[in-house]
Amino acid sequence: MKRPIRYSRAFKLQAVREVESGEVCVADVERKYGIRGHETVMKWVRRYGSGRYGKVIRVETPDEINELKRLRGELQRTKEALADLHLELVLEKAYLAEACQRMDQSVEAFKKKHDGQPRIGPGKRSRK
């Protein structure tokens, strides 16, 4: 197993300067210094570079921007609905605990006795 090679910050900055100068490309710097990772120098350029080289530029159409806004809005509404349901569940659990305490019964015993099935009419349980 080969040991990982650690490069100093100064070395990384030198490699980035060489690439950003435009005299050599990323592949040339990798070959020159024997850097094995094919993405290593590019990562350094993105991290330590001036931003003139190696940055990803994304061009979006107005339809894509509108779709992104729509999806973000939908995600926000979904998060809010989930939070509301979570709050409702917490309240239901609290009400159940309070009701069981007033009946002098544990929640587990109540759930076991009633199977979580709704009742139909006075004292009659629904059967499936």
C-alpha positions in Angstrom: 0.0 0.0 0.0 1.4 3.4 -1.0 1.6 6.0 1.7 -0.4 9.2 1.0 1.7 12.2 -0.1 1.2 15.4 1.8 2.0 18.7 0.0 2.8 21.9 1.8 0.6 25.0 1.4 3.6 26.8 -0.3 3.9 24.0 -2.8 0.2 24.0 -3.6 0.3 27.8 -4.1 3.3 27.5 -6.4 1.4 24.9 -8.5 -1.7 27.2 -8.6 0.4 30.2 -9.7 1.9 28.1 -12.5 -1.6 27.1 -13.8 -3.1 30.6 -13.4 -0.1 32.2 -15.3 -1.4 30.4 -18.4 2.0 29.1 -19.3 1.1 25.5 -18.3 -2.1 23.5 -17.9 -3.2 21.4 -14.9 -2.0 18.2 -16.6 1.4 19.7 -17.2 1.8 20.6 -13.6 0.7 17.2 -12.5 3.3 15.6 -14.8 6.1 18.1 -13.9 5.8 17.3 -10.1 4.6 13.7 -10.4 1.3 14.4 -8.7 -0.7 11.2 -9.0 -4.3 12.4 -8.4 -5.8 13.7 -11.6 -8.1 16.0 -9.7 -5.6 17.1 -7.0 -4.2 20.2 -8.8 -7.6 21.3 -10.0 -8.9 21.2 -6.4 -6.0 23.4 -5.3 -6.8 25.9 -8.1 -10.4 26.1 -6.9 -9.4 26.4 -3.3 -6.3 28.7 -3.5 -6.7 30.3 -6.9 -7.7 33.9 -7.7 -10.9 32.7 -9.3 -9.9 33.4 -12.8 -9.2 29.7 -13.6 -11.1 26.6 -12.8 -14.3 28.1 -11.5 -17.5 26.4 -12.5 -19.9 28.8 -14.2 -23.5 27.7 -14.4 -25.8 29.3 -17.0 -29.5 28.9 -16.4 -32.4 29.7 -18.5 -35.4 31.7 -17.1 -37.4 28.4 -17.0 -34.8 26.7 -14.9 -34.6 29.6 -12.5 -38.4 29.6 -12.2 -38.5 25.8 -11.7 -35.8 26.2 -9.0 -37.9 28.9 -7.2 -41.0 26.7 -7.5 -39.2 23.7 -6.1 -37.7 25.7 -3.2 -41.2 27.0 -2.4 -42.6 23.5 -2.5 -39.8 22.2 -0.2 -40.5 25.0 2.3 -44.2 24.2 2.3 -43.4 20.5 2.8 -41.1 21.3 5.7 -43.7 23.5 7.3 -46.4 20.7 6.8 -44.0 18.2 8.4 -43.4 20.5 11.3 -47.1 21.0 11.8 -47.7 17.2 11.8 -44.8 16.7 14.2 -46.4 19.2 16.6 -49.8 17.6 16.2 -48.2 14.2 17.0 -46.5 15.6 20.1 -49.8 17.1 21.3 -51.6 13.8 20.7 -49.1 11.9 22.7 -49.4 14.5 25.5 -53.2 14.2 25.5 -53.0 10.4 25.5 -50.6 10.5 28.4 -52.8 12.9 30.4 -56.0 10.8 29.7 -54.2 7.6 30.7 -53.0 9.3 33.9 -56.5 10.4 34.7 -57.8 6.8 34.1 -54.9 5.5 36.3 -53.6 3.4 33.5 -50.3 3.3 31.6 -50.1 4.4 28.0 -48.7 1.0 27.0 -51.5 -0.9 28.7 -54.1 1.4 27.0 -52.5 0.8 23.6 -52.3 -2.9 24.1 -55.9 -3.1 25.3 -57.3 -1.0 22.5 -55.0 -2.1 19.6 -55.2 1.4 18.2 -58.5 0.6 16.5 -61.3 3.1 16.5 -64.5 2.2 18.4 -67.9 2.2 16.6 -70.8 3.1 18.8 -70.8 2.8 22.6 -68.6 0.0 23.7 -68.3 -1.8 20.3 -65.0 -2.3 18.6 -64.7 -2.4 14.8 -63.5 -5.7 13.3 -61.8 -6.0 10.0 
